[in-house]
Amino acid sequence: MIKIDPSATMSVTVTRGCPMDCSHCGGHYLRHMVHVDDMEKYVDRYNSFLISGGMMPDGHIPFEGYIQKLYDLKKRYDLKYNFHIGFPEDTPSQLDDLADVVSFDMFGDSTILKNIYNISRTPKEILEVVIPLKAKKIPHITIGIMCGTVTHEYAAIDLLSKYYNTVVLNVFIPTAQTKFQDCTPPRLEEVEEVFKYASERLENVVLGCMQPKGEYRKRLQEKVQKYVDFLVKPVNKSVDKSNNPNDKISDKIYDFCGCCAFRV
């Protein structure tokens, strides 16, 4: 199992806020991102960047105004980019010469997607947009995104297993000042079953960076570690040399530092 510290990758937004006010996020997570206009200030400390932003009502993230800027910075400083692309209607081919990795969210039920984002996409339509992209694609599923209830996740895993060998599984976090703030995280037993199911169908299963904190996180990692190949934000930071017994990195707490999408 590879332990990952994601903090070596900086999160960047191409928008100032988000018009969507989705039930699970409400724009909360964008507030902690650096705007792309200020990104160059950080290239002496960061070599990799997660590029995202608020979605427009049609599901796309407006990268188009910053493509040239991002390309210039990448070339000048030898940067790596992971683009989180939302749910665009058309393949964002302008990312082909820019993205090292493309991350996307997968839903196995269009009704759940509609309830969360008020966007109409079938699972097939999500994949048809993503598959033509040249960069490595890493699908993500948030377990319990529907107010802590497991709904579409098994169907999403089934569909992804036909096209990909890796999935990042995140876990819903009830977030203050959102419509889902009074929800509870999904039951750990149900989450464990989803991880088990994914491990039987895909080569690489990742516990991603979105995990409820505290005792829940500790118990979550205890339950799913036997099913995951990559563990982000490990609670147990003891050194494990079994991954790289002859490598200096094995003397460190983490096997990889940066966004998990760059490593898997």
C-alpha angles and dihedrals in degrees: 000000000000116000116213134197107199096191094093088073117072120219114229130188127205091200136059101231129330130266095207105076091198116197097246099041114019089191090295096128094051091062091071095052128095115241114245090241089067097040097103090064089070104045091099089062103032132047097179131051137191105218115203140126145172116315122240118231090264091058101252127119111227101240092143096090092057104039095105093044092050091046092051092049092047092052095043097048102024093242131176122224133202110190119205100202109188116211108314119182091222132039108269093228091167085080094061095094094036112042122082089184135010119208121196138176118240127209124187093198124049090205092062091047090051092049093051103037104014086234124130113224131138118220088249092054091052091055095042089060096046104040097069092058113110098219125085108278122216118190120212130200123190108213112221095008089150095080092299096311122126106232123136100015100101093048090049092052091049092053095043092051089066092061110020139043096204136059131178111215116201126182124230115256118201101231127204118249093021129109089253096048093115095049122103127231115263117277110274092230090057092046091051090053091053091052091048091050092049093048090056092054107034132050097225126035119184129196097216132213096268104089131137110253133238125025092349091061092048093051092042092056092046091053100045103035092095089059101044132083094190127036120194120203096006115205091205104066097179114135116259115191095182093095097054109007094173098037125098090223088068088071089064128081093244132047092206135016117207141047109333091231089071092056107039 
